[in-house]
Amino acid sequence: MSAAALIERDFAVPDIRCAGCIAKLEQGLVRDRRIAAARVNFTEKRVHLSYTPDTGMPELIGAFSNLGFEAHPIGTGPDEAGIEAETSRELLRAVAVSGFAMMNIMLLSVSVWSGATGATRDLFHWLSAAIALPTVAYAGRPFFRSAWRALRHGGTNMDVPISIGVALVCAISLYETATSGPHAYFDGAAMLLFFLLCGRWLDSVMRDRARGGVAALLRNMGTGAMVIDDGDRSRWVDATALEPGMVMLVAAGERLAADGVIVGGESQLDLSLLTGESVPQNAGPDDRVHAGTLNLDAPVRVRVTAAGADTAIADIARLMGEAAQGKSRYVRIADRAARFYAPAVHCLALTAFAAWMIAGAGWHHSLLIAAAVLIITCPCALGLAVPAAQIVAAGELMRAGVLIKDGSALERLAEVDRALVDKTGTLTLGRPEALGLERFDDGVKSLILALAQASRHPLSEALMRGLRTSDVRPVEVTSIRETPGFGIEALWGDRIVTLGRPQGRGLGDALATELSVDGRAVATIGFADRLRPDASEAIAALGREGIDAMILSGDRAEAVAPVARELGLTAQTGMSPHDKLAAIERQAAQGHKVLMIGDGLNDGPALAAGYASMAPGSASDVGKNAADCIFLGDRMMPVVQTIRMARRTQAIVRQNFIAAIGYNIIAVPLAFLGFVTPLVAAIAMSGSSLIVVGNALRLKGTIR
């Protein structure tokens, strides 16, 4: 069947947890002949299906169910954001409960380790049981639910051996307590749960942040519009009810709720969300405009050409989702190993149990050894090898003004060899600055400030920023009136003063404004978007790190050329979000690992698609949500510092993997041979984790 005849739909699958889940879904679903393709979005916990038109929804849901996953079509089930938020809260509560229980049980265990015997030892064991059993029942629910679903459908996952190990240790410990045995291992069970829950909660938090990008993007659309009918009657229409052909009346200060063409009026529009260019653009009849654009000056009438899911901003949201989906397929070494972990551990523990039973050890001793094998092979050290180093590195970078949103970004940043950089707001500060104000006397400055402070136009705000730093006080003006698209007029005593569009320049120069008194030009002020103070130094440092840089900008060629010349970079200009995404794909096809650095809505898909991505702290919500890292302040050198730290972090990660694997090579045979009790196994497992964490702490103080 041709691709055109297939139906495509997204399904929410909340139980996607690891690389094994991705492989199981993508490979298992397509075994159903009615499903042509399945692609998992790990970050969003969604699956995109392509299937034949004769396939009913029950059959599709059944295909998920047969693999052990609950699923529902997007938009038809419960609130996904609410479910994910509740999942994070549940994990956090479980971390708190298991941590509190672990500390108290360890305190009780100290007395046993110190030599308590008889009734005293039994009392401490029963107290430990009273704390541990409810804790395991409550805090272990995320693992038990996942393991049960997998087993119920004839499968397995990482949570199965974890659940078996915890349950087995608790059962043996309870038996030992009831029979006045010398050892109980409730502390090992609580410790194991605590470490595992910490990792799962941190993973959940990172995914919650990643999912915020598209939501932040769609918030930039207008919520609705005033629609004018043929009789010039107006009515408010929600954005979801707008249709092509309707005429919207968009007032100054409103965002457009749909794409369209201007059919009446002229105004200046803030296009920075779509193009990245900070300077407002003039727009008039027959000009195309897009949802999310901010109308600055005057009312305009816009005939709707696309609404809802067909708008440019919705298209950008889809691009971001698809790009993030591709990024989510980056699977770390520990995740790739995880798919083999469950069957390997099951086989090892069963082999140990069977071998000791054959050797005549009895079921009790054989179970203890099997439990020790399950615990000592818990992948805590392996699982901490990456995040421990990343957490320390992220803390160091935070002190340097860099926020790391996704720990795996450090892995990718260490490998980048090409940087594609936006201009406005990234290489530059992203805000117009008035030029040459110092050449005017205080009287002219005071008059400019008096008029500028009465407007919220971006150029007026730039004038206020420039003049307020020089202790200029505004003169008193009256009868202030702002004419959209032309400027501000007022009375200064009995004289008419204006601040606005330069005279004799047609539609006006968007990068200049003019002060006139009684119609005579007194001062013309130009504006520029200045480079970040260390932009040249940062670009040179990237080159020394082996990273070639070039500019990708939605700005006009004439606005980008001076910046490109000053920094010695090549530039591509006038690029749409699709163009930027295509440029990244071309670089990736050539074998390059691209670092995308940008700030605007138009950079969102590119930031999501880059092998790694960074955005300045002044970026839009969309840019900050789509990027892996955010650097604060006006300096650009933090980009270079982050790459250097990422490369040092990867060296520590490799050392941690060697330590974790070495621990298993030594510890597993000892457990298999019966030299390790479940308690010693839990302590050894925790000790290996502490070694990994200690090695990661060597990253402190190394940022430069």
Steps between C-alpha positions, in 0.01 A plus 500: 500500500632848414598739777226739385236237582623456858358677805741661744426563867682565826438294814593586858689213667585604859699183580789563258802498732820387329673396180347154536151651485588686180631186331208290624239743365664587170579138417193338657228724358602455137460123533130576468449503120253788534766731651746626241730701728545590867728769636550579868543852638682420826481854639126542441425131575308474176492257208426611144323225305436460127227243442247382242156670485317175579668477842269584790604676818443189716746306283763774537454521877517121507834506316643718779338284767651182357843653554417596859430871449190707566433758229236745382475739203626850569217727608256220590640383832567666834702819528854392409673797660308437821592131495869574451496762777334253735756233404784736593331583831446129574867426432611789721279377785642151455857638510423684824333199665772251398778739602346563843442127552850409385662736751290372791553131414875560469498653850324191636744275314798663671404330825480160329835555330645601839423156642143510633363148548193314617185697579670836437603399150151360429341827619714707266421263213126531565527879522689499169228280348230737625672785317621314191195300395258797468781700339567233239126461432462876448830613347542191283172550313658654185718189460235246600236641262742506208627148575147359532391648166803348328451157658126501437567529127775241494789746492765641730676829566753651741237534771437123517834398661490812718152408626592134549819595683325743737210261567733205551723688742197618700354146510830345614548777757151449636564125526830566678327738742215260575743213566743713708765471229824695537458711186229711338547715194227763518763775483628360169149501348432861608842615379450336163160665451631842602785500248280376218219746574742795503609417146145452376379827654786701346422344162133596539588861586722535192227366273241736652728792410558372149126466438448869585646623171201444273257622767697823538502543123124466461442754778630765258188468286213741555212345694244633253409792276234764438342388172328752266211380282373651171276742689797631704362330808764358731505197727766324702603159364722255685821403319377142466188619310675728248466392137661608170316794344407670828626857548667577834529848649835495682548792738837649594658290774324176396656181368355345187299184560530368142703538181365737237539793262454865598198645318480834679727731699874538555702428810833388632526135602735328741614196298775394741319180594507383139808662346714581804541860381450742788419809291124543430396464136250711306200309364210611281239372255580168327781418746487150647497476880515207739346386827706603800613827338454804725329804348680805642350818360158517336190284439511286188250272330628155412327242282565155649680256270590232757386433855558252779726209406566650154675818622872560469543495879322163524726373223803613701359313802478184289855549377617536860320182600649304210847641564480421873381152407815448301713626788323274747634201306849580630550206736784495750723197554327417828159506327621275220636256759170513687310295241732205572504554875171335601542163322869479596431563870206257504714228349788570738283495814313185392828330415639588845186367671500178299872441544485538876189282524680228302799543732268423793495844662123497557237744380563763770870539432447473123240777510736723700768457236253564216378817678861613550564451128190705412600783733871509421427512127264796546619752241530791744870560438452456127192721511682767703810497278343758268263708721745537792756670275229699327354631827839621625577658162157663490559649846835645395350643183210650693747695712652625173158614373407199285186296566501140375147377436577152373792301641555310175573836333849489654566175316400656172673833564828314546476371143389807300721617215280764333317801651209668322425832670203734473579872481236707677496434872777244478811655345341837573324610818161487329386850592537828307743749653493871426821625337675832559273642772806656664534751213174677595475764770297442815204704373456276194548186711235616747253563220569161341449328836173682566354370174659153507367414845144550376533211251557126523650472152829298504698800373350727767598247766853495359515880532383481861767242584770718344391827660418382852858391550620861448284656775290695250165628630206535259350842431127553552289441189121503460235382253696187420360305205648193331423438135550130423774448245618864509597595853415718800388862496471736801504863608813637663377832625343642183724306263409176321757223548501159331709184533457242230552407140781698331374749244556455128573125517191345347368240738773595743822346618424228752841556661468874564270749666488879481423780748327804345399834650231694311564280196878557496726200553716549808659159548511168316587194709615174349470158659699179487488155654849471651711185507549325830816646655703179466347362180827517305692332783238223528498427126881482499494266803251271325745477210779398739271225632467366147150636441424691179229766532266669253196728528142387428263795521145591411612865472554693178838461330585869554443462876717186527791601276676740747492238776631227270785726384600597853506138621647354181212257452300387200125563527171378359222758530123530468459145627163363612470234773477238222818636341693484827381146562605399148844657553553290813389186318747572218784540749400178677487315166860609443599340831515816710368518856333839517474736795209737435508829691190720471236688694172555313184313414635460148799317650285254695499212247871547429583501873300181545660335195863589568727227633530741795357846554544813712298818546572828681308590813327780306349247257127451453324236709495282191875533445581429865273196511635355174868546591707254702691776682441867584782749557426811703631854470639693206819296453535218247808325642278275718425311177868407472529426872205262474658306213829470688320378813298253291819346363651468849173347620513232233848400615365456855202301365732257323694451824172441686396233251832322550452515879139373480588214266803411711278486810267251331790286375623465860173501696277273292724191523532554876122517536453198276745298711313587819752736658255794506182535705213723381605764753862496384368508143297814575801663667726401210248631251483830689879508536547466126256786455698715745823430309333618181367813673841573655668482162239735358576755774844550344324725249444765768707812450616407150295747295705752302 
